[in-house]
Amino acid sequence: MADPYLAPVDPSAYRYAVHCCSFKWDLGTAPDHALALFFDVAMARRYGAGMWPDTFEVVDIVTGEKV
């Protein structure tokens, strides 16, 4: 049974992907996968800055551009 306190999840609403970008410190050669998806770009930036302050990037998955 669904929890009545949680809104249904709409995956298409999560358009901002956070990447850690290990390649920026030569820690890997494979493409970095998105590690988190966010509804809001500001939250995505705060998360990235808190986890990887010098290397993260936020990408709008709808347009494919860095934001």
All heavy atoms as a GROMACS GRO file, in nm:
protein
  524
    1MET      N    1   0.083  -0.118   0.000
    1MET     CA    2   0.000   0.000   0.000
    1MET      C    3   0.088   0.125   0.000
    1MET      O    4   0.187   0.132   0.073
    1MET     CB    5  -0.092  -0.003   0.122
    1MET     CG    6  -0.176   0.120   0.138
    1MET     SD    7  -0.280   0.107   0.283
    1MET     CE    8  -0.435   0.148   0.210
    2ALA      N    9   0.054   0.221  -0.079
    2ALA     CA   10   0.132   0.344  -0.088
    2ALA      C   11   0.118   0.426   0.039
    2ALA      O   12   0.013   0.426   0.104
    2ALA     CB   13   0.086   0.425  -0.208
    3ASP      N   14   0.224   0.496   0.075
    3ASP     CA   15   0.224   0.583   0.192
    3ASP      C   16   0.147   0.710   0.158
    3ASP      O   17   0.184   0.783   0.064
    3ASP     CB   18   0.367   0.616   0.231
    3ASP     CG   19   0.378   0.690   0.362
    3ASP    OD1   20   0.284   0.763   0.399
    3ASP    OD2   21   0.480   0.675   0.428
    4PRO      N   22   0.040   0.744   0.229
    4PRO     CA   23  -0.040   0.861   0.196
    4PRO      C   24   0.033   0.994   0.220
    4PRO      O   25  -0.013   1.098   0.175
    4PRO     CB   26  -0.162   0.848   0.288
    4PRO     CG   27  -0.115   0.766   0.403
    4PRO     CD   28  -0.011   0.673   0.346
    5TYR      N   29   0.147   0.990   0.288
    5TYR     CA   30   0.223   1.112   0.316
    5TYR      C   31   0.328   1.143   0.209
    5TYR      O   32   0.393   1.246   0.215
    5TYR     CB   33   0.289   1.103   0.453
    5TYR     CG   34   0.188   1.096   0.564
    5TYR    CD1   35   0.163   0.976   0.628
    5TYR    CD2   36   0.114   1.208   0.602
    5TYR    CE1   37   0.069   0.967   0.729
    5TYR    CE2   38   0.020   1.201   0.703
    5TYR     CZ   39  -0.003   1.081   0.766
    5TYR     OH   40  -0.098   1.073   0.864
    6LEU      N   41   0.345   1.052   0.115
    6LEU     CA   42   0.444   1.072   0.009
    6LEU      C   43   0.374   1.095  -0.124
    6LEU      O   44   0.286   1.017  -0.162
    6LEU     CB   45   0.536   0.951  -0.002
    6LEU     CG   46   0.616   0.916   0.123
    6LEU    CD1   47   0.696   0.789   0.100
    6LEU    CD2   48   0.706   1.030   0.164
    7ALA      N   49   0.414   1.199  -0.194
    7ALA     CA   50   0.355   1.226  -0.326
    7ALA      C   51   0.407   1.123  -0.426
    7ALA      O   52   0.520   1.074  -0.412
    7ALA     CB   53   0.394   1.366  -0.372
    8PRO      N   54   0.329   1.090  -0.526
    8PRO     CA   55   0.377   0.997  -0.630
    8PRO      C   56   0.499   1.055  -0.702
    8PRO      O   57   0.508   1.177  -0.722
    8PRO     CB   58   0.259   0.986  -0.726
    8PRO     CG   59   0.141   1.040  -0.653
    8PRO     CD   60   0.193   1.134  -0.550
    9VAL      N   61   0.592   0.970  -0.737
    9VAL     CA   62   0.714   1.014  -0.804
    9VAL      C   63   0.692   1.020  -0.954
    9VAL      O   64   0.643   0.924  -1.015
    9VAL     CB   65   0.831   0.918  -0.771
    9VAL    CG1   66   0.956   0.958  -0.846
    9VAL    CG2   67   0.856   0.916  -0.622
   10ASP      N   68   0.730   1.132  -1.013
   10ASP     CA   69   0.725   1.149  -1.158
   10ASP      C   70   0.869   1.160  -1.208
   10ASP      O   71   0.930   1.266  -1.196
   10ASP     CB   72   0.646   1.274  -1.195
   10ASP     CG   73   0.642   1.300  -1.344
   10ASP    OD1   74   0.687   1.212  -1.422
   10ASP    OD2   75   0.596   1.407  -1.383
   11PRO      N   76   0.928   1.052  -1.259
   11PRO     CA   77   1.069   1.055  -1.300
   11PRO      C   78   1.102   1.165  -1.400
   11PRO      O   79   1.214   1.216  -1.400
   11PRO     CB   80   1.092   0.916  -1.362
   11PRO     CG   81   0.986   0.831  -1.302
   11PRO     CD   82   0.868   0.922  -1.280
   12SER      N   83   1.008   1.205  -1.482
   12SER     CA   84   1.037   1.309  -1.581
   12SER      C   85   1.059   1.446  -1.518
   12SER      O   86   1.111   1.537  -1.582
   12SER     CB   87   0.924   1.317  -1.684
   12SER     OG   88   0.805   1.363  -1.623
   13ALA      N   89   1.023   1.463  -1.391
   13ALA     CA   90   1.042   1.591  -1.322
   13ALA      C   91   1.186   1.611  -1.276
   13ALA      O   92   1.226   1.722  -1.245
   13ALA     CB   93   0.947   1.600  -1.203
   14TYR      N   94   1.264   1.505  -1.271
   14TYR     CA   95   1.401   1.513  -1.220
   14TYR      C   96   1.496   1.533  -1.337
   14TYR      O   97   1.551   1.439  -1.391
   14TYR     CB   98   1.434   1.387  -1.140
   14TYR     CG   99   1.348   1.378  -1.018
   14TYR    CD1  100   1.224   1.315  -1.023
   14TYR    CD2  101   1.388   1.437  -0.899
   14TYR    CE1  102   1.142   1.310  -0.911
   14TYR    CE2  103   1.306   1.432  -0.787
   14TYR     CZ  104   1.184   1.369  -0.794
   14TYR     OH  105   1.103   1.365  -0.684
   15ARG      N  106   1.518   1.658  -1.374
   15ARG     CA  107   1.592   1.687  -1.496
   15ARG      C  108   1.736   1.730  -1.475
   15ARG      O  109   1.809   1.750  -1.571
   15ARG     CB  110   1.517   1.791  -1.579
   15ARG     CG  111   1.515   1.929  -1.517
   15ARG     CD  112   1.435   2.027  -1.599
   15ARG     NE  113   1.510   2.076  -1.713
   15ARG     CZ  114   1.459   2.157  -1.804
   15ARG    NH1  115   1.335   2.196  -1.797
   15ARG    NH2  116   1.533   2.199  -1.904
   16TYR      N  117   1.782   1.745  -1.350
   16TYR     CA  118   1.918   1.791  -1.324
   16TYR      C  119   2.002   1.677  -1.268
   16TYR      O  120   1.974   1.624  -1.160
   16TYR     CB  121   1.918   1.911  -1.229
   16TYR     CG  122   1.837   2.025  -1.288
   16TYR    CD1  123   1.710   2.052  -1.244
   16TYR    CD2  124   1.889   2.100  -1.392
   16TYR    CE1  125   1.634   2.153  -1.301
   16TYR    CE2  126   1.815   2.202  -1.450
   16TYR     CZ  127   1.688   2.228  -1.403
   16TYR     OH  128   1.613   2.328  -1.460
   17ALA      N  129   2.104   1.639  -1.341
   17ALA     CA  130   2.192   1.529  -1.302
   17ALA      C  131   2.322   1.584  -1.246
   17ALA      O  132   2.380   1.676  -1.302
   17ALA     CB  133   2.222   1.442  -1.423
   18VAL      N  134   2.367   1.526  -1.135
   18VAL     CA  135   2.493   1.566  -1.072
   18VAL      C  136   2.597   1.459  -1.101
   18VAL      O  137   2.575   1.341  -1.077
   18VAL     CB  138   2.476   1.585  -0.920
   18VAL    CG1  139   2.608   1.627  -0.857
   18VAL    CG2  140   2.367   1.687  -0.890
   19HIS      N  141   2.711   1.502  -1.152
   19HIS     CA  142   2.824   1.414  -1.182
   19HIS      C  143   2.941   1.456  -1.094
   19HIS      O  144   2.966   1.574  -1.075
   19HIS     CB  145   2.866   1.428  -1.329
   19HIS     CG  146   2.758   1.390  -1.425
   19HIS    ND1  147   2.753   1.266  -1.483
   19HIS    CD2  148   2.651   1.459  -1.471
   19HIS    CE1  149   2.648   1.260  -1.563
   19HIS    NE2  150   2.583   1.376  -1.557
   20CYS      N  151   3.017   1.358  -1.043
   20CYS     CA  152   3.131   1.391  -0.957
   20CYS      C  153   3.255   1.431  -1.036
   20CYS      O  154   3.340   1.501  -0.985
   20CYS     CB  155   3.163   1.277  -0.862
   20CYS     SG  156   3.233   1.132  -0.941
   21CYS      N  157   3.266   1.388  -1.159
   21CYS     CA  158   3.376   1.426  -1.251
   21CYS      C  159   3.515   1.388  -1.199
   21CYS      O  160   3.605   1.471  -1.189
   21CYS     CB  161   3.369   1.575  -1.283
   21CYS     SG  162   3.212   1.621  -1.358
   22SER      N  163   3.534   1.261  -1.170
   22SER     CA  164   3.664   1.213  -1.122
   22SER      C  165   3.774   1.233  -1.225
   22SER      O  166   3.891   1.243  -1.190
   22SER     CB  167   3.655   1.066  -1.082
   22SER     OG  168   3.619   0.986  -1.194
   23PHE      N  169   3.737   1.244  -1.352
   23PHE     CA  170   3.837   1.264  -1.457
   23PHE      C  171   3.912   1.396  -1.440
   23PHE      O  172   4.024   1.410  -1.489
   23PHE     CB  173   3.773   1.259  -1.596
   23PHE     CG  174   3.681   1.374  -1.625
   23PHE    CD1  175   3.731   1.491  -1.682
   23PHE    CD2  176   3.546   1.366  -1.596
   23PHE    CE1  177   3.647   1.598  -1.710
   23PHE    CE2  178   3.461   1.472  -1.624
   23PHE     CZ  179   3.511   1.589  -1.680
   24LYS      N  180   3.853   1.491  -1.371
   24LYS     CA  181   3.919   1.622  -1.353
   24LYS      C  182   4.043   1.612  -1.265
   24LYS      O  183   4.127   1.700  -1.267
   24LYS     CB  184   3.821   1.723  -1.294
   24LYS     CG  185   3.712   1.762  -1.393
   24LYS     CD  186   3.622   1.868  -1.335
   24LYS     CE  187   3.518   1.909  -1.439
   24LYS     NZ  188   3.431   2.016  -1.389
   25TRP      N  189   4.054   1.504  -1.188
   25TRP     CA  190   4.172   1.481  -1.106
   25TRP      C  191   4.246   1.356  -1.152
   25TRP      O  192   4.322   1.297  -1.076
   25TRP     CB  193   4.134   1.467  -0.959
   25TRP     CG  194   4.104   1.597  -0.892
   25TRP    CD1  195   4.080   1.718  -0.950
   25TRP    CD2  196   4.095   1.618  -0.753
   25TRP    NE1  197   4.056   1.812  -0.855
   25TRP    CE2  198   4.064   1.754  -0.733
   25TRP    CE3  199   4.108   1.537  -0.643
   25TRP    CZ2  200   4.048   1.809  -0.606
   25TRP    CZ3  201   4.092   1.592  -0.517
   25TRP    CH2  202   4.063   1.727  -0.499
   26ASP      N  203   4.222   1.314  -1.275
   26ASP     CA  204   4.284   1.195  -1.331
   26ASP      C  205   4.262   1.071  -1.245
   26ASP      O  206   4.351   0.988  -1.227
   26ASP     CB  207   4.435   1.216  -1.352
   26ASP     CG  208   4.463   1.320  -1.459
   26ASP    OD1  209   4.383   1.331  -1.554
   26ASP    OD2  210   4.563   1.392  -1.447
   27LEU      N  211   4.142   1.057  -1.192
   27LEU     CA  212   4.109   0.941  -1.109
   27LEU      C  213   4.038   0.831  -1.187
   27LEU      O  214   4.005   0.728  -1.132
   27LEU     CB  215   4.021   0.984  -0.990
   27LEU     CG  216   4.089   1.076  -0.890
   27LEU    CD1  217   3.990   1.120  -0.783
   27LEU    CD2  218   4.210   1.009  -0.827
   28GLY      N  219   4.012   0.856  -1.314
   28GLY     CA  220   3.947   0.756  -1.395
   28GLY      C  221   3.941   0.799  -1.539
   28GLY      O  222   3.953   0.917  -1.570
   29THR      N  223   3.922   0.702  -1.627
   29THR     CA  224   3.913   0.733  -1.770
   29THR      C  225   3.775   0.703  -1.827
   29THR      O  226   3.743   0.749  -1.935
   29THR     CB  227   4.019   0.654  -1.848
   29THR    OG1  228   4.000   0.514  -1.822
   29THR    CG2  229   4.159   0.696  -1.809
   30ALA      N  230   3.696   0.625  -1.754
   30ALA     CA  231   3.560   0.593  -1.800
   30ALA      C  232   3.469   0.714  -1.777
   30ALA      O  233   3.492   0.793  -1.684
   30ALA     CB  234   3.507   0.472  -1.725
   31PRO      N  235   3.367   0.730  -1.858
   31PRO     CA  236   3.273   0.840  -1.836
   31PRO      C  237   3.206   0.829  -1.699
   31PRO      O  238   3.172   0.719  -1.655
   31PRO     CB  239   3.170   0.823  -1.947
   31PRO     CG  240   3.236   0.740  -2.050
   31PRO     CD  241   3.333   0.653  -1.977
   32ASP      N  242   3.191   0.942  -1.631
   32ASP     CA  243   3.125   0.944  -1.500
   32ASP      C  244   2.974   0.939  -1.518
   32ASP      O  245   2.917   1.019  -1.593
   32ASP     CB  246   3.161   1.072  -1.424
   32ASP     CG  247   3.303   1.071  -1.372
   32ASP    OD1  248   3.344   0.968  -1.319
   32ASP    OD2  249   3.371   1.174  -1.385
   33HIS      N  250   2.911   0.848  -1.448
   33HIS     CA  251   2.765   0.838  -1.449
   33HIS      C  252   2.708   0.943  -1.354
   33HIS      O  253   2.773   0.986  -1.259
   33HIS     CB  254   2.720   0.700  -1.404
   33HIS     CG  255   2.757   0.593  -1.500
   33HIS    ND1  256   2.684   0.565  -1.613
   33HIS    CD2  257   2.862   0.508  -1.501
   33HIS    CE1  258   2.741   0.467  -1.678
   33HIS    NE2  259   2.850   0.430  -1.613
   34ALA      N  260   2.585   0.983  -1.379
   34ALA     CA  261   2.516   1.072  -1.285
   34ALA      C  262   2.499   0.998  -1.153
   34ALA      O  263   2.462   0.881  -1.151
   34ALA     CB  264   2.382   1.113  -1.341
   35LEU      N  265   2.526   1.066  -1.044
   35LEU     CA  266   2.514   1.003  -0.913
   35LEU      C  267   2.388   1.044  -0.840
   35LEU      O  268   2.350   0.982  -0.742
   35LEU     CB  269   2.638   1.036  -0.829
   35LEU     CG  270   2.768   0.983  -0.889
   35LEU    CD1  271   2.886   1.027  -0.806
   35LEU    CD2  272   2.764   0.832  -0.898
   36ALA      N  273   2.324   1.150  -0.887
   36ALA     CA  274   2.199   1.195  -0.825
   36ALA      C  275   2.119   1.276  -0.927
   36ALA      O  276   2.177   1.343  -1.013
   36ALA     CB  277   2.228   1.280  -0.702
   37LEU      N  278   1.988   1.269  -0.916
   37LEU     CA  279   1.898   1.347  -1.000
   37LEU      C  280   1.814   1.436  -0.909
   37LEU      O  281   1.772   1.394  -0.802
   37LEU     CB  282   1.805   1.257  -1.080
   37LEU     CG  283   1.871   1.163  -1.180
   37LEU    CD1  284   1.767   1.072  -1.242
   37LEU    CD2  285   1.943   1.241  -1.288
   38PHE      N  286   1.790   1.557  -0.955
   38PHE     CA  287   1.716   1.653  -0.875
   38PHE      C  288   1.608   1.722  -0.957
   38PHE      O  289   1.622   1.741  -1.078
   38PHE     CB  290   1.810   1.760  -0.817
   38PHE     CG  291   1.897   1.708  -0.708
   38PHE    CD1  292   2.019   1.648  -0.738
   38PHE    CD2  293   1.859   1.717  -0.576
   38PHE    CE1  294   2.100   1.599  -0.638
   38PHE    CE2  295   1.939   1.667  -0.475
   38PHE     CZ  296   2.060   1.609  -0.506
   39PHE      N  297   1.503   1.765  -0.888
   39PHE     CA  298   1.393   1.841  -0.945
   39PHE      C  299   1.435   1.987  -0.963
   39PHE      O  300   1.394   2.054  -1.057
   39PHE     CB  301   1.275   1.830  -0.848
   39PHE     CG  302   1.155   1.910  -0.887
   39PHE    CD1  303   1.066   1.861  -0.980
   39PHE    CD2  304   1.131   2.034  -0.831
   39PHE    CE1  305   0.954   1.934  -1.017
   39PHE    CE2  306   1.020   2.108  -0.867
   39PHE     CZ  307   0.932   2.058  -0.960
   40ASP      N  308   1.518   2.038  -0.871
   40ASP     CA  309   1.555   2.178  -0.865
   40ASP      C  310   1.705   2.196  -0.887
   40ASP      O  311   1.785   2.127  -0.825
   40ASP     CB  312   1.515   2.232  -0.727
   40ASP     CG  313   1.550   2.376  -0.706
   40ASP    OD1  314   1.490   2.462  -0.775
   40ASP    OD2  315   1.637   2.404  -0.623
   41VAL      N  316   1.743   2.288  -0.975
   41VAL     CA  317   1.885   2.308  -1.006
   41VAL      C  318   1.963   2.359  -0.886
   41VAL      O  319   2.079   2.321  -0.866
   41VAL     CB  320   1.903   2.401  -1.130
   41VAL    CG1  321   1.862   2.543  -1.099
   41VAL    CG2  322   2.046   2.396  -1.181
   42ALA      N  323   1.903   2.441  -0.802
   42ALA     CA  324   1.973   2.492  -0.684
   42ALA      C  325   2.007   2.378  -0.588
   42ALA      O  326   2.117   2.375  -0.531
   42ALA     CB  327   1.890   2.599  -0.615
   43MET      N  328   1.915   2.286  -0.570
   43MET     CA  329   1.942   2.170  -0.484
   43MET      C  330   2.052   2.082  -0.543
   43MET      O  331   2.136   2.031  -0.470
   43MET     CB  332   1.815   2.088  -0.463
   43MET     CG  333   1.715   2.152  -0.369
   43MET     SD  334   1.778   2.174  -0.202
   43MET     CE  335   1.810   2.008  -0.153
   44ALA      N  336   2.051   2.067  -0.673
   44ALA     CA  337   2.155   1.988  -0.739
   44ALA      C  338   2.292   2.052  -0.717
   44ALA      O  339   2.390   1.982  -0.687
   44ALA     CB  340   2.126   1.977  -0.888
   45ARG      N  341   2.300   2.182  -0.729
   45ARG     CA  342   2.428   2.252  -0.707
   45ARG      C  343   2.474   2.242  -0.562
   45ARG      O  344   2.592   2.222  -0.536
   45ARG     CB  345   2.414   2.398  -0.748
   45ARG     CG  346   2.406   2.417  -0.897
   45ARG     CD  347   2.395   2.563  -0.931
   45ARG     NE  348   2.387   2.581  -1.076
   45ARG     CZ  349   2.315   2.674  -1.134
   45ARG    NH1  350   2.245   2.759  -1.063
   45ARG    NH2  351   2.314   2.683  -1.265
   46ARG      N  352   2.381   2.255  -0.468
   46ARG     CA  353   2.419   2.243  -0.327
   46ARG      C  354   2.470   2.103  -0.295
   46ARG      O  355   2.567   2.086  -0.222
   46ARG     CB  356   2.301   2.278  -0.237
   46ARG     CG  357   2.281   2.427  -0.218
   46ARG     CD  358   2.187   2.459  -0.104
   46ARG     NE  359   2.050   2.421  -0.130
   46ARG     CZ  360   1.960   2.495  -0.195
   46ARG    NH1  361   1.994   2.614  -0.241
   46ARG    NH2  362   1.838   2.452  -0.212
   47TYR      N  363   2.404   2.004  -0.349
   47TYR     CA  364   2.447   1.866  -0.327
   47TYR      C  365   2.587   1.844  -0.384
   47TYR      O  366   2.675   1.791  -0.318
   47TYR     CB  367   2.346   1.770  -0.390
   47TYR     CG  368   2.388   1.626  -0.379
   47TYR    CD1  369   2.370   1.554  -0.261
   47TYR    CD2  370   2.444   1.559  -0.488
   47TYR    CE1  371   2.407   1.422  -0.251
   47TYR    CE2  372   2.480   1.425  -0.479
   47TYR     CZ  373   2.462   1.358  -0.360
   47TYR     OH  374   2.500   1.227  -0.350
   48GLY      N  375   2.607   1.885  -0.509
   48GLY     CA  376   2.737   1.868  -0.572
   48GLY      C  377   2.847   1.941  -0.499
   48GLY      O  378   2.956   1.886  -0.478
   49ALA      N  379   2.820   2.063  -0.456
   49ALA     CA  380   2.920   2.143  -0.384
   49ALA      C  381   2.953   2.081  -0.249
   49ALA      O  382   3.067   2.088  -0.202
   49ALA     CB  383   2.870   2.285  -0.366
   50GLY      N  384   2.856   2.018  -0.187
   50GLY     CA  385   2.880   1.954  -0.058
   50GLY      C  386   2.958   1.824  -0.071
   50GLY      O  387   3.039   1.791   0.015
   51MET      N  388   2.937   1.752  -0.180
   51MET     CA  389   3.003   1.623  -0.198
   51MET      C  390   3.139   1.634  -0.267
   51MET      O  391   3.234   1.569  -0.227
   51MET     CB  392   2.912   1.530  -0.279
   51MET     CG  393   2.782   1.495  -0.209
   51MET     SD  394   2.806   1.401  -0.058
   51MET     CE  395   2.857   1.245  -0.124
   52TRP      N  396   3.147   1.712  -0.373
   52TRP     CA  397   3.268   1.723  -0.455
   52TRP      C  398   3.290   1.870  -0.491
   52TRP      O  399   3.270   1.910  -0.607
   52TRP     CB  400   3.254   1.640  -0.584
   52TRP     CG  401   3.209   1.502  -0.558
   52TRP    CD1  402   3.286   1.398  -0.515
   52TRP    CD2  403   3.076   1.450  -0.571
   52TRP    NE1  404   3.208   1.286  -0.500
   52TRP    CE2  405   3.079   1.316  -0.534
   52TRP    CE3  406   2.953   1.506  -0.609
   52TRP    CZ2  407   2.966   1.235  -0.535
   52TRP    CZ3  408   2.841   1.426  -0.610
   52TRP    CH2  409   2.848   1.292  -0.573
   53PRO      N  410   3.331   1.954  -0.398
   53PRO     CA  411   3.333   2.099  -0.419
   53PRO      C  412   3.420   2.145  -0.537
   53PRO      O  413   3.391   2.250  -0.595
   53PRO     CB  414   3.387   2.154  -0.288
   53PRO     CG  415   3.436   2.039  -0.209
   53PRO     CD  416   3.376   1.915  -0.266
   54ASP      N  417   3.521   2.071  -0.574
   54ASP     CA  418   3.611   2.116  -0.680
   54ASP      C  419   3.588   2.051  -0.814
   54ASP      O  420   3.648   2.093  -0.914
   54ASP     CB  421   3.757   2.092  -0.639
   54ASP     CG  422   3.795   2.170  -0.514
   54ASP    OD1  423   3.745   2.284  -0.499
   54ASP    OD2  424   3.872   2.118  -0.433
   55THR      N  425   3.505   1.948  -0.820
   55THR     CA  426   3.497   1.874  -0.947
   55THR      C  427   3.357   1.849  -1.001
   55THR      O  428   3.344   1.807  -1.115
   55THR     CB  429   3.564   1.736  -0.932
   55THR    OG1  430   3.496   1.661  -0.832
   55THR    CG2  431   3.711   1.751  -0.897
   56PHE      N  432   3.252   1.873  -0.926
   56PHE     CA  433   3.118   1.833  -0.971
   56PHE      C  434   3.069   1.918  -1.088
   56PHE      O  435   3.115   2.030  -1.110
   56PHE     CB  436   3.017   1.842  -0.856
   56PHE     CG  437   2.966   1.980  -0.830
   56PHE    CD1  438   2.843   2.020  -0.883
   56PHE    CD2  439   3.038   2.070  -0.754
   56PHE    CE1  440   2.794   2.148  -0.860
   56PHE    CE2  441   2.990   2.197  -0.731
   56PHE     CZ  442   2.868   2.237  -0.784
   57GLU      N  443   2.974   1.861  -1.162
   57GLU     CA  444   2.903   1.935  -1.266
   57GLU      C  445   2.756   1.896  -1.261
   57GLU      O  446   2.722   1.782  -1.230
   57GLU     CB  447   2.958   1.902  -1.405
   57GLU     CG  448   3.096   1.959  -1.429
   57GLU     CD  449   3.147   1.933  -1.569
   57GLU    OE1  450   3.071   1.886  -1.656
   57GLU    OE2  451   3.266   1.961  -1.592
   58VAL      N  452   2.670   1.993  -1.289
   58VAL     CA  453   2.526   1.970  -1.298
   58VAL      C  454   2.487   1.984  -1.445
   58VAL      O  455   2.524   2.082  -1.510
   58VAL     CB  456   2.448   2.069  -1.211
   58VAL    CG1  457   2.298   2.049  -1.228
   58VAL    CG2  458   2.488   2.056  -1.065
   59VAL      N  459   2.416   1.885  -1.494
   59VAL     CA  460   2.375   1.884  -1.635
   59VAL      C  461   2.223   1.876  -1.642
   59VAL      O  462   2.160   1.797  -1.573
   59VAL     CB  463   2.437   1.762  -1.708
   59VAL    CG1  464   2.389   1.755  -1.851
   59VAL    CG2  465   2.589   1.769  -1.702
   60ASP      N  466   2.166   1.963  -1.726
   60ASP     CA  467   2.023   1.959  -1.753
   60ASP      C  468   2.003   1.845  -1.853
   60ASP      O  469   2.049   1.853  -1.968
   60ASP     CB  470   1.978   2.092  -1.813
   60ASP     CG  471   1.830   2.097  -1.843
   60ASP    OD1  472   1.767   1.991  -1.861
   60ASP    OD2  473   1.777   2.209  -1.848
   61ILE      N  474   1.937   1.738  -1.812
   61ILE     CA  475   1.926   1.621  -1.899
   61ILE      C  476   1.826   1.641  -2.012
   61ILE      O  477   1.826   1.563  -2.107
   61ILE     CB  478   1.895   1.493  -1.820
   61ILE    CG1  479   1.764   1.501  -1.745
   61ILE    CG2  480   2.009   1.461  -1.724
   61ILE    CD1  481   1.722   1.373  -1.677
   62VAL      N  482   1.746   1.746  -2.006
   62VAL     CA  483   1.654   1.776  -2.115
   62VAL      C  484   1.729   1.842  -2.232
   62VAL      O  485   1.713   1.806  -2.347
   62VAL     CB  486   1.537   1.864  -2.067
   62VAL    CG1  487   1.452   1.910  -2.184
   62VAL    CG2  488   1.455   1.789  -1.965
   63THR      N  489   1.815   1.941  -2.198
   63THR     CA  490   1.889   2.013  -2.302
   63THR      C  491   2.029   1.959  -2.325
   63THR      O  492   2.091   1.986  -2.426
   63THR     CB  493   1.900   2.162  -2.267
   63THR    OG1  494   1.981   2.177  -2.148
   63THR    CG2  495   1.765   2.225  -2.246
   64GLY      N  496   2.084   1.885  -2.225
   64GLY     CA  497   2.220   1.832  -2.236
   64GLY      C  498   2.327   1.934  -2.202
   64GLY      O  499   2.446   1.907  -2.216
   65GLU      N  500   2.288   2.052  -2.152
   65GLU     CA  501   2.385   2.157  -2.122
   65GLU      C  502   2.421   2.161  -1.975
   65GLU      O  503   2.341   2.126  -1.889
   65GLU     CB  504   2.327   2.293  -2.163
   65GLU     CG  505   2.304   2.304  -2.313
   65GLU     CD  506   2.250   2.440  -2.351
   65GLU    OE1  507   2.253   2.533  -2.268
   65GLU    OE2  508   2.206   2.453  -2.465
   66LYS      N  509   2.544   2.203  -1.946
   66LYS     CA  510   2.586   2.225  -1.808
   66LYS      C  511   2.515   2.349  -1.755
   66LYS      O  512   2.500   2.447  -1.826
   66LYS     CB  513   2.737   2.248  -1.801
   66LYS     CG  514   2.819   2.129  -1.843
   66LYS     CD  515   2.965   2.162  -1.839
   66LYS     CE  516   3.046   2.055  -1.906
   66LYS     NZ  517   3.188   2.089  -1.911
   67VAL      N  518   2.472   2.340  -1.630
   67VAL     CA  519   2.404   2.454  -1.569
   67VAL      C  520   2.472   2.495  -1.441
   67VAL      O  521   2.546   2.424  -1.382
   67VAL     CB  522   2.254   2.426  -1.542
   67VAL    CG1  523   2.180   2.413  -1.673
   67VAL    CG2  524   2.234   2.302  -1.458
   0.00000   0.00000   0.00000
